[in-house]
Amino acid sequence: MASPFADILELLQLAPDGDETAVAAVREHDLQLTKPPGSLGRMEDLVTFLARWQGKETPTLDNPMVAIFAANHGVTDQGVSAFPREVTAQMVANFTNGGAAISQICALHEINLRVFELALELPTGDITREAAMDDRMCAATIAYGMEAVEGKPDLLAIGEMGIGNTTVAAALYAALFGGTGADWVGRGTGVDDAGLTRKAEAVDAALAHHGDTLTDPLAILARLGGREIAAMLGAIIAARQQKIPVIVDGFVATSAAAIAQAVSPGAIDHCIFGHVSAEHAHQRALDAMGVRPLLNLDMRLGEGTGAALAAVLAKTALHLHNNMATFASAGVSNKG
């Protein structure tokens, strides 16, 4: 019988390349703008990033979108969070009602916001005692996440909401990169010292319980992950196929990208990492993946906020690229 993950593995391993002709066109135009070459630093890189993965010599940001994936976790039964899991559904309502930080960022900067609820009434299995999902459920959830690009955004920023999911993400990192629970857990939504100890113990218990079944990245995702992480992986996969660049949010969202990279190192080349979280192990994960975040604002809110702020920078960078004067149009002498 074929693995439920067969199609997903194929998509990850056969990801389309970026468009280097589009990149060259952007760089040529950039050299004509009234500034020293490279003087806008990573702002210039953002424009070439958009060009490469949109496949457009003139990139667009007419339809940027933040997608938030929300799910609940059985591991909260282990006392790993400062908040009850009912808060996940309450915050989803807050997103859609415009009261959350991400809602306000998106409204101010004209970024579309979509929220995907993933069976909030049915938490995943408690990873200290059972698999989070079986393989078929995990594969189906990845497939569901692919629907995030249905509206054809020209930039996708991914974020999440799920009480208990920093514990789940820590378990994924430990399984992928090694180490113990204490190496990867942080305070999340604000647990005290006893809660931090429970988080570390839960990760260690999960690793011990699943042991030899953690054989490959997608098995790790199914045993230890969450629906929102599986769905974010699906969104990353679909975006690559549809020529949509992706901005990844913080500690939890990065774990979805880590799974993709573990399957195929080039599978996340179309992703940038919006910020490094104040969750201390996020930098460790980014280092293990060999990627550099765009921002460091000591944020740890989740819900796509860091990715959305990076999208604001991308909008600004593209505006500069498209609207700055050239040396010729401004009558400014260029380098000899």
C-alpha positions in Angstrom: 0.0 0.0 0.0 1.3 3.5 -0.9 2.3 5.8 1.9 -0.3 8.6 2.6 2.7 10.9 2.3 3.8 9.8 -1.2 2.4 12.8 -3.1 3.6 15.2 -0.4 7.1 13.8 -0.6 7.1 14.2 -4.4 6.0 17.8 -4.2 8.7 18.6 -1.7 11.4 16.9 -3.7 10.4 18.4 -7.1 9.9 22.0 -6.0 10.2 24.4 -9.0 13.2 26.7 -9.2 13.2 30.4 -8.9 13.4 32.8 -11.9 16.9 34.2 -12.2 16.0 36.2 -15.3 13.5 38.1 -13.2 16.2 38.7 -10.5 18.6 40.0 -13.1 16.1 42.5 -14.3 15.4 43.8 -10.8 19.1 44.2 -10.1 19.6 46.1 -13.3 16.8 48.5 -12.5 18.1 48.9 -8.9 21.5 50.0 -10.3 19.8 53.0 -11.9 18.1 54.3 -8.7 19.4 57.4 -7.0 21.4 55.7 -4.2 24.7 53.8 -3.9 24.4 50.2 -5.0 23.5 47.9 -2.1 22.8 50.9 0.3 19.3 49.7 1.2 20.8 46.3 2.3 18.2 43.6 2.9 15.4 45.9 1.6 16.9 45.3 -1.8 17.1 41.6 -1.2 13.4 41.6 -0.5 12.6 42.8 -4.0 14.8 40.2 -5.6 13.2 37.6 -3.4 9.8 38.6 -4.7 11.0 38.6 -8.3 12.7 35.2 -8.0 9.7 33.4 -6.5 6.9 35.2 -8.3 8.8 34.8 -11.6 8.1 38.4 -12.4 10.6 41.0 -13.7 8.3 43.6 -12.1 7.2 42.0 -8.8 3.8 42.8 -7.4 2.2 43.0 -3.9 -1.4 43.6 -5.0 -2.7 40.7 -2.9 -0.5 40.0 0.1 -2.1 37.7 2.7 -1.5 36.5 6.2 -2.9 33.0 6.9 -3.3 31.9 10.5 -3.8 28.2 11.2 -5.5 27.4 14.6 -5.6 24.0 16.3 -5.7 22.4 19.8 -3.3 20.0 21.5 -3.8 17.1 23.8 -0.5 17.7 25.5 -2.1 20.6 27.3 -3.4 17.9 29.7 0.2 17.9 31.0 0.0 21.4 32.4 2.3 22.9 29.8 0.5 26.2 29.2 -0.5 29.2 31.3 -3.9 29.3 29.5 -6.6 26.7 28.9 -7.1 25.4 25.4 -10.5 27.1 25.2 -8.5 30.3 24.5 -7.6 29.0 21.0 -11.3 29.3 19.9 -11.7 32.6 21.7 -8.7 34.1 20.0 -9.9 32.9 16.6 -13.0 34.9 17.2 -10.9 37.9 18.3 -8.9 37.6 15.0 -12.1 37.7 12.9 -13.6 40.4 15.0 -10.6 42.7 14.5 -9.4 42.8 18.0 -6.1 41.0 17.8 -2.7 42.5 17.1 -2.5 40.7 13.8 -6.0 42.0 12.8 -4.8 45.6 13.4 -1.5 45.2 11.6 -3.3 43.7 8.6 -6.0 46.4 8.6 -3.5 49.3 8.8 -1.3 48.0 6.1 -3.9 46.6 3.7 -2.9 43.0 4.0 -5.6 40.3 3.7 -6.1 38.1 6.7 -7.5 34.6 6.6 -8.0 32.3 9.6 -8.2 28.5 9.1 -9.7 26.6 12.0 -8.6 22.9 12.3 -11.1 20.9 14.3 -10.7 23.0 17.5 -13.2 20.7 19.3 -10.9 17.7 18.7 -7.4 18.2 20.1 -4.6 16.1 18.8 -3.4 13.1 20.8 -1.4 13.8 23.9 2.1 13.3 22.5 3.5 12.0 25.8 1.2 8.9 25.5 0.1 8.6 21.8 0.6 9.9 18.4 -0.6 13.4 17.7 -2.2 12.2 14.4 -2.2 9.1 12.4 -0.4 9.3 9.0 -3.6 9.6 7.0 -4.9 12.5 9.2 -1.5 14.2 9.0 -1.4 13.9 5.2 -5.0 15.1 4.9 -4.2 18.1 7.1 -1.2 19.0 5.0 -3.5 18.8 1.9 -6.0 21.1 3.6 -3.3 23.6 4.3 -2.5 23.8 0.6 -5.9 25.5 0.1 -4.5 28.6 1.8 -3.3 29.7 -1.6 -6.6 29.3 -3.3 -7.1 33.1 -3.5 -3.8 33.4 -5.4 -2.0 35.8 -3.0 1.3 37.3 -4.4 2.9 37.0 -1.0 1.9 34.6 1.8 2.8 35.1 5.5 2.0 32.1 7.7 1.3 32.2 11.4 -0.6 30.1 14.0 -2.7 30.0 17.1 -2.9 27.0 19.4 -2.6 26.7 23.2 0.2 24.2 23.9 1.9 24.5 20.5 5.2 25.8 21.7 5.6 22.4 23.5 4.8 20.6 20.3 7.2 22.7 18.3 9.9 22.1 20.8 9.4 18.3 20.5 9.6 18.6 16.7 12.9 20.5 16.9 14.3 18.0 19.5 13.4 15.1 17.2 14.9 16.9 14.1 18.0 18.4 15.6 18.7 16.5 18.8 18.8 17.6 22.4 16.5 17.3 25.3 13.3 19.1 26.2 15.2 21.6 28.3 17.2 22.6 25.3 14.1 23.6 23.3 11.3 24.7 25.5 10.6 28.3 26.5 8.0 30.1 28.5 5.5 30.4 25.6 2.5 32.3 26.8 4.1 32.8 30.1 4.4 29.7 32.2 6.2 29.9 35.5 9.2 27.8 36.5 7.2 24.8 37.4 5.3 25.0 34.0 8.7 25.3 32.2 9.8 22.1 33.9 6.5 20.3 32.9 7.1 21.4 29.3 10.6 20.0 29.2 9.4 16.8 30.9 6.6 16.5 28.3 9.0 16.8 25.4 11.3 14.2 26.9 8.4 11.8 27.6 7.1 12.2 24.0 10.6 11.5 22.5 10.9 8.4 24.8 7.4 7.2 24.1 7.7 7.4 20.3 11.3 6.3 20.1 12.0 4.3 17.0 8.9 5.4 15.2 10.5 8.9 14.6 12.0 7.5 11.4 11.6 10.4 9.0 10.5 14.1 9.0 6.8 13.4 8.1 6.6 10.6 10.7 8.0 13.0 13.2 5.3 15.5 12.3 2.5 12.9 12.6 3.7 11.6 16.0 4.7 14.9 17.6 3.2 17.7 15.6 -0.1 19.6 15.5 -2.7 20.2 12.9 -1.7 23.9 12.5 1.9 22.8 11.8 0.9 20.2 9.3 -1.4 22.8 7.6 1.4 25.4 7.5 3.6 22.8 5.8 0.9 22.3 3.2 0.7 26.1 2.6 4.5 26.2 2.1 4.3 23.3 -0.4 1.4 24.8 -2.4 3.0 28.3 -2.4 6.1 26.9 -4.1 4.1 25.2 -6.8 2.0 28.4 -7.4 5.0 30.8 -7.5 4.1 32.5 -4.3 6.9 33.7 -1.9 6.4 32.9 1.7 7.2 34.7 4.9 7.4 32.4 8.0 6.5 33.7 11.4 8.1 32.6 14.7 9.0 29.6 16.8 6.0 27.4 15.9 5.6 28.4 12.3 9.3 27.8 11.7 8.9 24.2 12.8 6.7 23.6 9.7 9.5 24.9 7.5 12.0 22.7 9.4 10.0 19.6 8.5 10.0 20.7 4.8 13.7 21.4 4.8 14.4 18.0 6.5 12.6 16.3 3.7 14.4 18.3 0.9 16.9 21.1 1.7 15.8 23.3 -1.2 12.1 23.0 -0.4 12.1 26.2 1.6 14.2 28.4 -0.7 11.1 30.4 -1.4 10.7 31.2 2.3 12.1 34.0 4.4 11.9 34.1 8.1 10.2 37.3 9.3 11.7 37.5 12.7 13.5 35.7 15.5 11.2 35.1 18.5 12.0 35.9 22.1 11.3 32.2 22.6 15.0 31.4 23.3 15.3 28.3 21.2 14.0 29.9 18.0 17.4 31.3 17.2 18.8 27.8 17.8 16.4 26.4 15.3 17.2 29.1 12.7 20.9 28.4 13.2 20.3 24.7 12.7 18.4 25.4 9.5 21.1 27.8 8.3 18.7 30.7 7.8 18.7 34.4 8.9 15.6 36.2 10.2 14.7 39.6 8.9 13.7 41.2 12.2 14.6 40.9 15.9 12.0 42.8 17.9 11.8 40.5 21.1 8.4 39.4 20.0 6.8 36.1 21.0 3.1 36.6 20.3 2.7 34.3 17.3 -0.5 34.7 15.3 1.6 35.8 12.3 2.6 39.2 13.7 6.3 39.0 13.0 5.6 37.7 9.5 3.1 40.5 8.9 5.6 43.1 9.9 8.1 41.6 7.5 5.5 41.8 4.8 5.1 45.5 5.6 8.9 45.9 5.0 8.5 44.0 1.7 5.7 46.4 0.6 8.0 49.3 1.5 11.0 47.8 -0.3 8.9 47.2 -3.5 7.5 50.7 -3.3 11.0 52.2 -3.2 12.1 50.0 -6.1 9.1 51.1 -8.2 9.0 54.8 -7.3 12.4 56.1 -6.5 13.9 58.3 -9.3 16.6 57.0 -11.5 19.8 58.9 -12.0 18.7 59.8 -15.5 15.2 61.0 -14.5 16.4 63.1 -11.5 19.4 64.6 -13.4 21.8 63.2 -10.8 25.3 62.1 -11.9 25.9 58.4 -11.6 29.2 56.8 -10.7 31.9 57.2 -13.3 
